[in-house]
Amino acid sequence: MNISLEAEQEQLIQAKLQSGKYENAYQVIVAALQLLDERDKHYEQWLEETRKKVAVGIEQANRGQLTDGEVAFAKLREKLSRKGESLQ
């Protein structure tokens, strides 16, 4: 397989090689592919969990178990303010 890289990508690989962590471009690419695979696995897990949460929410809504939007946002603001963040 032949792959053409843009100049920015080649520069990134060269920078990684210069860091001394990798011996050759192949090692850099393998590490990048491993990270991509790991990210995809996390995404799939997140997606499945989110789908389950949405399904639970839909079931609750169908049963009339709803929270007023203002109340929900107030709870979120409170939770964020405890973390030192603000929701505007």
PAZATI-921282 format. One record per atom (N, C-alpha, C): atom name; z negated, y, x. Coordinates in Angstrom, 3 decimals, decimal comma. Layout:
N
[r 'CA'; [Z; Y; X]]
...
***
This chain:
88
[r 'N'; [0,000; -1,173; 0,844]]
[r 'CA'; [0,000; 0,000; 0,000]]
[r 'C'; [0,000; 1,238; 0,890]]
[r 'N'; [0,891; 2,133; 0,629]]
[r 'CA'; [0,931; 3,404; 1,339]]
[r 'C'; [0,410; 4,491; 0,405]]
[r 'N'; [-0,421; 5,348; 0,968]]
[r 'CA'; [-1,006; 6,428; 0,183]]
[r 'C'; [-0,745; 7,739; 0,897]]
[r 'N'; [-0,275; 8,716; 0,154]]
[r 'CA'; [-0,075; 10,052; 0,704]]
[r 'C'; [-1,246; 10,923; 0,277]]
[r 'N'; [-1,815; 11,620; 1,241]]
[r 'CA'; [-2,946; 12,491; 0,960]]
[r 'C'; [-2,531; 13,942; 1,119]]
[r 'N'; [-3,164; 14,781; 0,343]]
[r 'CA'; [-2,960; 16,226; 0,501]]
[r 'C'; [-3,759; 16,683; 1,712]]
[r 'N'; [-3,430; 17,846; 2,214]]
[r 'CA'; [-4,078; 18,372; 3,424]]
[r 'C'; [-5,597; 18,466; 3,251]]
[r 'N'; [-6,059; 18,883; 2,082]]
[r 'CA'; [-7,500; 19,012; 1,839]]
[r 'C'; [-8,199; 17,663; 1,942]]
[r 'N'; [-7,567; 16,626; 1,445]]
[r 'CA'; [-8,148; 15,288; 1,499]]
[r 'C'; [-8,185; 14,778; 2,941]]
[r 'N'; [-7,126; 15,038; 3,680]]
[r 'CA'; [-7,104; 14,641; 5,088]]
[r 'C'; [-8,192; 15,371; 5,872]]
[r 'N'; [-8,381; 16,658; 5,568]]
[r 'CA'; [-9,418; 17,435; 6,244]]
[r 'C'; [-10,806; 16,869; 5,938]]
[r 'N'; [-11,005; 16,442; 4,694]]
[r 'CA'; [-12,289; 15,856; 4,320]]
[r 'C'; [-12,534; 14,568; 5,105]]
[r 'N'; [-11,531; 13,739; 5,213]]
[r 'CA'; [-11,665; 12,499; 5,981]]
[r 'C'; [-11,942; 12,812; 7,445]]
[r 'N'; [-11,234; 13,773; 8,000]]
[r 'CA'; [-11,456; 14,158; 9,398]]
[r 'C'; [-12,883; 14,682; 9,603]]
[r 'N'; [-13,370; 15,447; 8,652]]
[r 'CA'; [-14,738; 15,970; 8,752]]
[r 'C'; [-15,754; 14,824; 8,732]]
[r 'N'; [-15,501; 13,836; 7,890]]
[r 'CA'; [-16,400; 12,673; 7,832]]
[r 'C'; [-16,357; 11,901; 9,149]]
[r 'N'; [-15,177; 11,780; 9,737]]
[r 'CA'; [-15,054; 11,094; 11,018]]
[r 'C'; [-15,784; 11,857; 12,121]]
[r 'N'; [-15,672; 13,181; 12,096]]
[r 'CA'; [-16,313; 14,013; 13,112]]
[r 'C'; [-17,834; 13,978; 12,995]]
[r 'N'; [-18,330; 13,654; 11,791]]
[r 'CA'; [-19,785; 13,584; 11,608]]
[r 'C'; [-20,379; 12,409; 12,384]]
[r 'N'; [-19,518; 11,454; 12,741]]
[r 'CA'; [-19,974; 10,295; 13,488]]
[r 'C'; [-20,477; 9,153; 12,624]]
[r 'N'; [-20,528; 9,366; 11,334]]
[r 'CA'; [-21,027; 8,323; 10,435]]
[r 'C'; [-19,996; 7,212; 10,240]]
[r 'N'; [-18,737; 7,542; 10,381]]
[r 'CA'; [-17,655; 6,582; 10,166]]
[r 'C'; [-16,823; 6,464; 11,441]]
[r 'N'; [-16,350; 5,251; 11,695]]
[r 'CA'; [-15,548; 5,020; 12,893]]
[r 'C'; [-14,060; 5,274; 12,669]]
[r 'N'; [-13,618; 5,102; 11,422]]
[r 'CA'; [-12,192; 5,287; 11,139]]
[r 'C'; [-11,994; 5,682; 9,672]]
[r 'N'; [-10,774; 6,085; 9,355]]
[r 'CA'; [-10,459; 6,558; 8,009]]
[r 'C'; [-10,657; 5,457; 6,972]]
[r 'N'; [-10,404; 4,228; 7,364]]
[r 'CA'; [-10,578; 3,104; 6,444]]
[r 'C'; [-12,017; 3,038; 5,936]]
[r 'N'; [-12,989; 3,211; 6,828]]
[r 'CA'; [-14,391; 3,178; 6,422]]
[r 'C'; [-14,719; 4,308; 5,452]]
[r 'N'; [-14,144; 5,461; 5,672]]
[r 'CA'; [-14,369; 6,595; 4,778]]
[r 'C'; [-13,835; 6,270; 3,383]]
[r 'N'; [-12,640; 5,718; 3,343]]
[r 'CA'; [-12,013; 5,401; 2,054]]
[r 'C'; [-12,775; 4,290; 1,339]]
[r 'N'; [-13,224; 3,280; 2,065]]
[r 'CA'; [-14,011; 2,197; 1,450]]
[r 'C'; [-15,297; 2,762; 0,851]]
[r 'N'; [-15,974; 3,629; 1,597]]
[r 'CA'; [-17,208; 4,235; 1,085]]
[r 'C'; [-16,928; 5,055; -0,179]]
[r 'N'; [-15,825; 5,793; -0,168]]
[r 'CA'; [-15,461; 6,596; -1,333]]
[r 'C'; [-15,162; 5,712; -2,543]]
[r 'N'; [-14,477; 4,610; -2,320]]
[r 'CA'; [-14,160; 3,697; -3,420]]
[r 'C'; [-15,417; 3,026; -3,965]]
[r 'N'; [-16,367; 2,722; -3,096]]
[r 'CA'; [-17,628; 2,139; -3,550]]
[r 'C'; [-18,388; 3,130; -4,424]]
[r 'N'; [-18,395; 4,393; -4,014]]
[r 'CA'; [-19,053; 5,422; -4,820]]
[r 'C'; [-18,364; 5,601; -6,171]]
[r 'N'; [-17,056; 5,555; -6,174]]
[r 'CA'; [-16,296; 5,666; -7,413]]
[r 'C'; [-16,629; 4,510; -8,351]]
[r 'N'; [-16,694; 3,309; -7,808]]
[r 'CA'; [-17,027; 2,139; -8,610]]
[r 'C'; [-18,437; 2,272; -9,190]]
[r 'N'; [-19,383; 2,714; -8,377]]
[r 'CA'; [-20,758; 2,902; -8,832]]
[r 'C'; [-20,830; 3,961; -9,929]]
[r 'N'; [-20,113; 5,056; -9,745]]
[r 'CA'; [-20,087; 6,121; -10,759]]
[r 'C'; [-19,521; 5,602; -12,068]]
[r 'N'; [-18,453; 4,811; -11,992]]
[r 'CA'; [-17,848; 4,257; -13,204]]
[r 'C'; [-18,815; 3,327; -13,925]]
[r 'N'; [-19,577; 2,530; -13,171]]
[r 'CA'; [-20,564; 1,641; -13,781]]
[r 'C'; [-21,633; 2,442; -14,505]]
[r 'N'; [-22,108; 3,513; -13,867]]
[r 'CA'; [-23,126; 4,365; -14,495]]
[r 'C'; [-22,562; 5,025; -15,747]]
[r 'N'; [-21,318; 5,446; -15,686]]
[r 'CA'; [-20,694; 6,078; -16,840]]
[r 'C'; [-20,598; 5,096; -18,000]]
[r 'N'; [-20,177; 3,876; -17,714]]
[r 'CA'; [-20,061; 2,866; -18,773]]
[r 'C'; [-21,420; 2,593; -19,406]]
[r 'N'; [-22,467; 2,531; -18,578]]
[r 'CA'; [-23,821; 2,310; -19,090]]
[r 'C'; [-24,248; 3,503; -19,950]]
[r 'N'; [-24,011; 4,719; -19,461]]
[r 'CA'; [-24,360; 5,916; -20,214]]
[r 'C'; [-23,612; 5,941; -21,543]]
[r 'N'; [-22,327; 5,600; -21,512]]
[r 'CA'; [-21,515; 5,611; -22,722]]
[r 'C'; [-22,052; 4,619; -23,758]]
[r 'N'; [-22,410; 3,430; -23,322]]
[r 'CA'; [-22,950; 2,419; -24,229]]
[r 'C'; [-24,274; 2,885; -24,830]]
[r 'N'; [-25,151; 3,448; -23,990]]
[r 'CA'; [-26,432; 3,953; -24,487]]
[r 'C'; [-26,224; 5,093; -25,476]]
[r 'N'; [-25,279; 5,962; -25,182]]
[r 'CA'; [-24,996; 7,090; -26,077]]
[r 'C'; [-24,450; 6,600; -27,407]]
[r 'N'; [-23,574; 5,625; -27,378]]
[r 'CA'; [-23,042; 5,062; -28,621]]
[r 'C'; [-24,149; 4,473; -29,472]]
[r 'N'; [-25,093; 3,779; -28,837]]
[r 'CA'; [-26,217; 3,205; -29,576]]
[r 'C'; [-27,074; 4,310; -30,201]]
[r 'N'; [-27,328; 5,366; -29,443]]
[r 'CA'; [-28,129; 6,472; -29,962]]
[r 'C'; [-27,438; 7,163; -31,125]]
[r 'N'; [-26,140; 7,333; -31,013]]
[r 'CA'; [-25,373; 7,947; -32,105]]
[r 'C'; [-25,437; 7,065; -33,341]]
[r 'N'; [-25,309; 5,757; -33,160]]
[r 'CA'; [-25,377; 4,830; -34,294]]
[r 'C'; [-26,743; 4,917; -34,976]]
[r 'N'; [-27,808; 5,004; -34,182]]
[r 'CA'; [-29,155; 5,147; -34,746]]
[r 'C'; [-29,245; 6,458; -35,516]]
[r 'N'; [-28,708; 7,527; -34,934]]
[r 'CA'; [-28,739; 8,831; -35,595]]
[r 'C'; [-27,981; 8,823; -36,914]]
[r 'N'; [-26,855; 8,164; -36,930]]
[r 'CA'; [-26,066; 8,071; -38,166]]
[r 'C'; [-26,837; 7,293; -39,229]]
[r 'N'; [-27,462; 6,193; -38,811]]
[r 'CA'; [-28,265; 5,410; -39,750]]
[r 'C'; [-29,406; 6,244; -40,321]]
[r 'N'; [-30,080; 6,990; -39,454]]
[r 'CA'; [-31,176; 7,844; -39,911]]
[r 'C'; [-30,664; 8,912; -40,868]]
[r 'N'; [-29,533; 9,515; -40,554]]
[r 'CA'; [-28,966; 10,539; -41,426]]
[r 'C'; [-28,598; 9,951; -42,781]]
[r 'N'; [-28,040; 8,746; -42,774]]
[r 'CA'; [-27,681; 8,094; -44,035]]
[r 'C'; [-28,904; 7,802; -44,893]]
[r 'N'; [-30,064; 7,610; -44,235]]
[r 'CA'; [-31,304; 7,376; -44,973]]
[r 'C'; [-31,988; 8,690; -45,346]]
[r 'N'; [-31,403; 9,806; -44,946]]
[r 'CA'; [-31,982; 11,111; -45,249]]
[r 'C'; [-33,039; 11,557; -44,259]]
[r 'N'; [-33,152; 10,871; -43,147]]
[r 'CA'; [-34,132; 11,223; -42,120]]
[r 'C'; [-33,502; 12,251; -41,177]]
[r 'N'; [-33,477; 13,485; -41,621]]
[r 'CA'; [-32,825; 14,554; -40,865]]
[r 'C'; [-33,849; 15,571; -40,404]]
[r 'N'; [-33,526; 16,256; -39,326]]
[r 'CA'; [-34,347; 17,347; -38,819]]
[r 'C'; [-33,542; 18,630; -38,947]]
[r 'N'; [-34,204; 19,656; -39,424]]
[r 'CA'; [-33,558; 20,959; -39,545]]
[r 'C'; [-33,082; 21,412; -38,156]]
[r 'N'; [-31,903; 21,994; -38,092]]
[r 'CA'; [-31,325; 22,427; -36,826]]
[r 'C'; [-32,210; 23,390; -36,058]]
[r 'N'; [-32,817; 24,333; -36,762]]
[r 'CA'; [-33,694; 25,304; -36,086]]
[r 'C'; [-34,899; 24,610; -35,477]]
[r 'N'; [-35,436; 23,633; -36,174]]
[r 'CA'; [-36,575; 22,879; -35,650]]
[r 'C'; [-36,159; 22,099; -34,406]]
[r 'N'; [-34,992; 21,468; -34,481]]
[r 'CA'; [-34,502; 20,693; -33,340]]
[r 'C'; [-34,314; 21,581; -32,119]]
[r 'N'; [-33,712; 22,758; -32,296]]
[r 'CA'; [-33,505; 23,659; -31,163]]
[r 'C'; [-34,820; 24,209; -30,640]]
[r 'N'; [-35,766; 24,455; -31,518]]
[r 'CA'; [-37,081; 24,922; -31,074]]
[r 'C'; [-37,749; 23,876; -30,193]]
[r 'N'; [-37,632; 22,605; -30,581]]
[r 'CA'; [-38,200; 21,531; -29,768]]
[r 'C'; [-37,507; 21,452; -28,409]]
[r 'N'; [-36,182; 21,615; -28,393]]
[r 'CA'; [-35,447; 21,597; -27,126]]
[r 'C'; [-35,854; 22,757; -26,230]]
[r 'N'; [-35,992; 23,948; -26,823]]
[r 'CA'; [-36,409; 25,116; -26,036]]
[r 'C'; [-37,788; 24,894; -25,433]]
[r 'N'; [-38,686; 24,322; -26,232]]
[r 'CA'; [-40,039; 24,054; -25,754]]
[r 'C'; [-40,012; 23,051; -24,600]]
[r 'N'; [-39,236; 22,011; -24,746]]
[r 'CA'; [-39,135; 20,985; -23,707]]
[r 'C'; [-38,565; 21,584; -22,419]]
[r 'N'; [-37,527; 22,424; -22,556]]
[r 'CA'; [-36,941; 23,053; -21,375]]
[r 'C'; [-37,865; 24,060; -20,729]]
[r 'N'; [-38,616; 24,781; -21,535]]
[r 'CA'; [-39,517; 25,782; -20,964]]
[r 'C'; [-40,626; 25,110; -20,169]]
[r 'N'; [-41,020; 23,893; -20,575]]
[r 'CA'; [-42,000; 23,145; -19,800]]
[r 'C'; [-41,452; 22,739; -18,442]]
[r 'N'; [-40,134; 22,644; -18,348]]
[r 'CA'; [-39,487; 22,284; -17,084]]
[r 'C'; [-39,108; 23,526; -16,289]]
[r 'N'; [-39,451; 24,707; -16,788]]
[r 'CA'; [-39,140; 25,936; -16,077]]
[r 'C'; [-37,740; 26,440; -16,304]]
[r 'N'; [-37,062; 25,912; -17,311]]
[r 'CA'; [-35,710; 26,348; -17,621]]
[r 'C'; [-35,755; 27,163; -18,904]]
[r 'N'; [-34,656; 27,817; -19,210]]
[r 'CA'; [-34,565; 28,540; -20,478]]
[r 'C'; [-33,275; 28,220; -21,162]]
[r 'N'; [-33,311; 28,186; -22,464]]
[r 'CA'; [-32,133; 27,916; -23,284]]
[r 'C'; [-31,808; 29,204; -24,030]]
[r 'N'; [-30,675; 29,748; -23,765]]
[r 'CA'; [-30,275; 30,993; -24,420]]
[r 'C'; [-29,246; 30,718; -25,475]]
***
